[in-house]
Amino acid sequence: MIDTASLPENPGCYLYSDDVGTIIYVGKAKNLKKRVSSYFTKKDHDPKTKSLVAHIASVDVVVTDTETEAFLLENTLIKKHQPKYNIDLKDAKRYAWIELTKEEFPRLVIARKTTGDGTFFGPFVSAAERDYVLKVAKKVFHLRTCKIIPKRPCLRHHMQSCSAPCTGTVSPEEYDENVKKATLLLKGKAHELLNELKTEMAARSAAEDFERALMIRNEIKAIGHLADRQHVERQREYDQDVIAYQVTDGKVYLTAFNVERGSLSNKQEFTFDAGGEDFFEEFLVQYYSEREPPKELILGYETDPALAEFLSVKKGKQVDIIVPQRGEKRQLLDLAQKNLEIAFFRDTLKGTELGAALTMARPPSVIECFDISHLSGTAMVGSMVQFRDGKPDKSGYRRFKIKTVEGIDDFASIAEVVKRRYKRLTDEYTPFPDLVIIDGGRGQLSAAQEALATLGVTGQPIIAIAKREEEIYVPGDVLPLRLDKKSIALRYIEEIRDEAHRFAIAYNRLLRKKKVLI
């Protein structure tokens, strides 16, 4: 069984493997947890998906910052692993490039492969964006589109979209200037290009060449609009490795990203004993003894200069070790760190984030949550689920038949089950949980507090969560607490609350089913 509860809700890619460890499917998702869960909860899959699900033995995930990165990573992973169930499902046209041909009067064309003598820009994730970039570049810089230069100008020249080298009115030098501007744009240097054009426009205006100044103004406007919506991942001419690690309780938890020419291609995870001050450098020596080092190694900490020399000798070329403090490379390092935390510490992180959000003295390890379920006042039941260190502890689950409440009274029902639960713990001298969660609003919270007070229990951390706005009610606070909807803390509370709700409904249905059978 795949444990989808522990999966992150970030964008990224998921990799399904069979029972022998072969990757059989690679997919992307805006929300990894929801997407992966859908494979095992839906019942109306097509035959091919049913076959896929039947062969899934394990799942691995790679978190990305954006859906765009997930698109690019998915394409890279599919090409690398050639999964069985991805065949004929992916359209490589989405990842086309733009090529600047190597001719006397170069053209801009769509390229499916980066082979040939031209210069390539991309890959473009969105075909619509790629086509828009191509259209603007051709029109703004008046580049030709014809494969063979004709003997007379075409309609594009008359529409002022082509400088028409076929007429001889534009020199190769003037045409090359436009090609250089288009290159700047396609390299993502729109701001640099805009500065150049603004300077040129001012010079034309000063020289009273108003017609040309007006044309440049239109170019600036078009390029500015394009810069706002351009989505292109520039290719690098070198590879990078990004490595992040964390030491906890004498163990090293490490994630290594391999970035090939600007696209994330692989993720590896390692765990080993720290064993001395130089453990990280020892790891790097062993790691790169089995593989070729990249041109650039991005780390979170400084290393011995001799390590860079060793890697350079191993590669046969200069290897640069970078410890970035800001910018794109720092973002890559942060992304590796995020994946490390999700892979190794997600469950621990839940409690840490929740404790911080509720300003608790220490993160809650054991959490119990209560919910009430009924159908129009019949089969009134209560449920309690227990989470321990971020995971459901089903041995601690409890269910209650409501005994002292007539009709529909959620407040009294909550009071009853809370009192029954903690009276038993008091009588058995069993430790109370670190946090109690009540499914409901301020009224349910007050009822639970009163039940605890009748037992002489004081100082027990307790909160309630109201479904509609996901507001958190804390004793003593006048206004409810609103947590960021994407925060780990709120998602953890919701996960616990939803499990309590599911458990209560299941018991309610069971009682009603028994009643019908009787």
N, C-alpha and C positions, 0 to 999 in steps of 0.2 A: 504493500500500500504506500502511496505517495503522501507524505505529510504536508499538505498545502497550507496548513495553519501557520507554519513557520516561514513561509515565503514572504519576501518584501512586496510592498505595494508601489514600488518605483517602476519607471519605464526601464526596458532592457530586453535581453534575449534569454530564451530558455532552450535547453538542449536535453532531449529525451534520449535515454540509452536503453538498450535491451539487457537481458540477463547476463550477457557476456561482456558488457561494457561498450558495445559499439553504438556510436551516435546514430540514431535512426531518424531524427527530425530536429530541425532548428526553426524556431519561430520568434517573432518579436511581439512586444506587448506594451501598451501604455501603462497597464497595471499588471505586473507579473502574477500576483496572487490571484486576481480575478480570472485572468486568462488561463492559467494552468488549471485552476479549480474547475473551469467550465468543461474541460475534457472529461472529468470524472463525475460531473453532476448532470450533464445533459444526457438525454436518452434518445434523441432523434439524430444521431450522427449518420453521415453517409457511410457506405460500406468500407471505403478506404480509411476513414478516420476510426471506425470501429476496430479495424485490423491494427491500426497504429496503437490505440489505447490498450489493446490486448497484449501488445508486445512491450509496453513501457515497464521497465524495472526500476528506473531511477531518473531523477531530473537534476540538472545543474543550471544555475542562473548567472548571468552577468548583468549587473546594474549599470545603466548609463544615466547621464544627466538629462537627456532629451530624447524624444521619439525619433528625431532625425538621426542621432547617433545610433539608436537601435536599428534603424533601417540599414545604415552603412555596415554595422557590425553583423547583422543577419546575413547580408550579402557576402561578406568576407568569410563567415563561418560555413555557409553553404558551399561556397567554392572550395574551401579547404577540406571539409569532411565528406562532401557528396552524400548526404543522408538519403537513405532509401525512400523515405516518404516525402522528400522534398522534390523529387524528380518530376518535371513537367508542371510544377506548381508555381515557380517563380519566373517572372518576366524580367530578363536582364536589361530590357530597354529602359527601365526606370533609372538605371545607373549609367546612362550614356555620358560621354564626354563631349566637349567642344574642341575641335581641332583647328588650329591656324595652319593652313597648308604652307608648304615651302615652295613658293612660286615667285615669279617676277612681280606679280600683283597678287599677293596672298588672299585666300578666301577663308571664311569661317564656315565650317560644316560640322554636322553631328557625326561622332565617331563611336563605334561599338567597342573598339579595342584601342589600346594605346601603343600600337605598333606603327612604324612608318617614320618618315622624316620630319613631320610637322611638330608643332608645339601643342600640348594637350592641357586642357583646363577641366577640373572636375574631381571626382564624379559628382553628377547632379542627382540628388535623391528624387526630386520632383520633376517629372517630364514637363509639366506646365511651366515651372520656373525656368527650366533649361531653355525651352522654346522662347520664353519671353526675353531672357538674357540675349539669346542669339538674335532675335528680331531687333531689339534696341541697339545692340552693337553694330549690326549691319546698317541700320538706318541712320544712326547718329554719326557714324564715322564714314558713311558712304562707301562701304566696301562692296566689291562686286560679288555676284552669286553664280554667274555663268561658268560652266566647266571649261568651255573654250571661248576665248575672247572673240566676239563677233566683229564684223566690219562696220557696223553702224550701231548707234546707241539704242537701247531698248526702252520699254515703258518706265522702268525704275529710274532711269536718268531723267526723264521728263517729269517724274514725280519728286525729283530732288532726293532720291534715296540712294543713288549710286553716282560716284564721281566719273564714271564712264572712261576708264583708261583706253577703251577701244577707240575713242575719238582723238586721243592724244592731247586733250586739253589739261590733263593732270600729269605731272611728271612723276617718275618713280620715287623721287625724293619726297614730294608732297604726299604721295600715297603712303609711303613708309611712315611718315609722321602720324597719319591717321591709324596705321597699324599699331604703332607704339602706344597710342592712346587706348586703343581697344584692348591691347595686352594688359595695360595697367588695370583696366576695369575688370577683366576676366581673372586677374590675379588677386582680386579683392582689395585693390588699392584705390578705391573710388575717391576717398578723401584727398589723396595725393593728386589724383587726376583733376578733381574739382578745383583745387588750389591753382594748378597750372592753367586751367581754362579761365578762371576768374582773372588771373594776371594778364592773360592774352586778351580777354574781353576789354579790360581797362586800357590796355595799350591800343587796341583798335579804335576804341572810342576817342582816345586822346588824339589819334591820327585822323579822326573824322571818317573812319571807315565803318560807318554805322550799319551797313548791310551785313558785313561780316560779324560785327559785334552782336547783332541781333541773332544771327545763326548760332553763335557761340552761347548766347543766353539760353536759347532753346535746347542746346546740347546739355548745358548745366542742369536745366530743369528735368530733362529726361533721365540723366545719370543720377541725380539726387533721388528721384522716385525709384529708380532701379535699386539703388543701394539699400533702400528701406526694405525691399522684399526679396533680395537675392539670397538664395540658399545654396551654397556650394562649399564643399570640403576640399581645400587645396591639397594637392599631392606634394609630399615631401620627397626629396631625393635620398633619404636615409631612413634607417630604422631606429626605433627607440624601445628601451625597456623601462618600465616604471615599477618600482618595488617599494612596498610599504610594509612595515611590521609593527607588532606590539608585543610587549613582554608582560605576561600576567601569571602570577603564582609560579614563577620559575620556568614557564614555557614560552616559547616564541611562536607567535601566530603571524604568518607572512603570506602576502598576496603579490604575485608577479604578473604584470600586464606586458604583453608583447605587442608593440605598435609598429606595424609594417607600412612605411610610406604614408603615415598620417591616419591609417585606419586600424582600429583595435582588432587584432586577429586571434588572440588567445589569452586565457586566464589560467593561472596555476595557483594552488594553495598548498602551503606546507606548515607542519607543526613539528617542533623538536625542542629538546631541552636547551635552556640558555647556555649553560656550561662555559662560563668565563666571559671576560670583557670583549674578546674579539670574535664572538660567535657570528656576528653578521658578516664580517669579512671572510671568515671561514666558509660560511654558506655561499657567498658570492664566488669564491675560488672553486668550490665543488660544483656549483651550478654551471659556471661557464667552462669548466673542464669538459663538460659533455655537450656543449653547444657553442656556436660562434657568437661572440659578444656583439652587441649592436654598435652603431656609430655613437649613440648617445645613451647614457644610463642616468635616469632621473631617480634620485633618492631623497629621503627626508633628513638624512644626517650626513655630516662630513665623514670621509673615510681616509685611510692612510694613502698618501700620494703614490706609494708603491703599487697599490691596487690598480690604479689607472695604467701604470706602466706594464703590469702583468697582462691586463686585458688587451692593451695595445699590441703587445708581443704576440698574444694568442690570436688576435684578429689579423695581424700583419698591417694594420693601419691605426691611426690615432683614434682612441676611444675617449670621449669626454664624459666626465662624471659631473652632473649638474645637481645642485641643491637649491631649487627655486624658492623664492620668497613670495612671488606674485606672478600674475600673468597666466598664459595658457598652460605652461608646463606645471605650474603650481596647481592648476585645476585638474590636470591629469593625475597628479600625486594625491590630491584630495579625493578623486574618484576611486583610486586604488584603495585608499583608506576606508572609504564608504563601503566598498565591496568586502573588505576585510572584516569590518564590524558586523555586516549583515551575515557573512559566512560563519563567523566564529562566535560573535557576541550578541546576536540579535535578541536572544531571550533575556540575557543580562541587561542589555540596553533598554529593554522595555521597562523593567523595574526602576532603573536609574532615571530615565526620563520622566516616569510617572511620579517618582518621589520628588524630583526637582519641581515639577509642575504644581504639586500640591504642597510644596515647601515642607516636606516631612524631614525629620531629623536623619532618617536613613531610608534607603530604598526599600519598598515593601517586597518581601520574598513570598510570603503566603498571603493570598487574597481570596476572600470568600464573597460570593455575590448571590443575592436573593431575587426571585421573581415569583409573581402570582399568575396563574392561568385558570380560566374558566370559560364556559360557553353559556352565555346568558344566565350566569349565576349557578349553573349546574356543574358538577364534578370540579368543585373549587379545590385547587391544589397549589402547593408551593414547591419551589425548587431551590437548591443551593448547589452551586458548583465551586470547586476549589482549584485555583491556579497556584503552582509552586515553581518559583524561579522561571517565570515566563511561559510555562507550559501547563496544559490541563492535567490535574492529578485526579483521575477518575475514581481512584479508591477513596477519595474524600468527598465525592458527590453524595448529596442527600436529597430525598424527596419527602414531602409532607402532605397528608390529607388534612384539610382544614376542619377542625373539630368544634371550635367555639364560635364560629361566625355564621350567621344566617343571611342569606341573600348576597347581594354584591356590595362588598365593603373591602376595598383593597387596603385601606389603612389598617383596619383591624386584623386583616389576614397577614399583612407583613409583620405586625406586632406579634402575632401568635407564633409564626415560624421563627422569627428572630429570638423570641423568648425561649422557645423550646430548644433551639440549637445551643444557645449559650448557657442555659441552665444545665444542660447535659455536660458541657465542657467544664463548667464550674464544679459540678458534683464529682466529675472524674479527675479534677485537677489537671486538665489538659490545657496547654497554652492556647491563647486566643490568636487569631490571625493578625498579620501586620496591618491589614486594611479590610474593611467591610464595604461592599458596594451594594446599594439598593437600586433596583430598576424602578424609577419613578421620579417624582418631583419633591418639592419641599414638604408636602403632606406626608408622603411615605417616609421621608427621612425623619421627620418629627416622631412618627409612630414607632420607628425602629429605635430611636434614641430613648423614648419613654419606656420601651420594653427592656432595654439595657439598664435603665435607671432602677426599675423594679427589682433587678437582680443585684443592685449595688455596684454595677460596673460603671466606672468613670474613666475618662481619658482614652477610650477605645477609638482609634482613627476610623471614621466612617464618612462616606459621601453618597450622594444619589445622582443618577444621570437621567434626565428627562429626554424622551425620544425625539420630540418634534424638532427642537433646535439643538439637541445634544448639549444642553447646558448642565454644568456640574454644580450641584448644591453642596456647600460645605458648612458644617455647623458654625454658627457665630457670624457668618458673612451675610450681610443684607442682600447683596446682589449675587446672582449666580456667576460662576467662573466659566468663561468661554475660551476654550483652548483652540489653537490652530487646527483646522480640520485635517491637515496633512501631518500633524505632529505624531510622533511615535506614542506619546502619552495618551492622547485621545483615542488613537486606533487600538491601543491595548485595552483601555476601558471598554470600548465598543466590542472588542473581541470577547471579553469576559461576559459582558451584558448579553450579547447575542447567544453565547453558549448557554447561559442560564435560561434565556427565553426558549431556546430549542429544547432543553431538558424538561422544562415545565410543560410545554405543549405536548411533548412525547408522553409524559405521564398522564396528562389530561385525556389524551386520545385513548390511552390504554385503559383507563377507568371506564370511559364511555363505551368502548368496545366490549369490555367485560359485562357491562350492564345490559347491552343489547343482546349478548349471547345468553344471559340469564333469562 
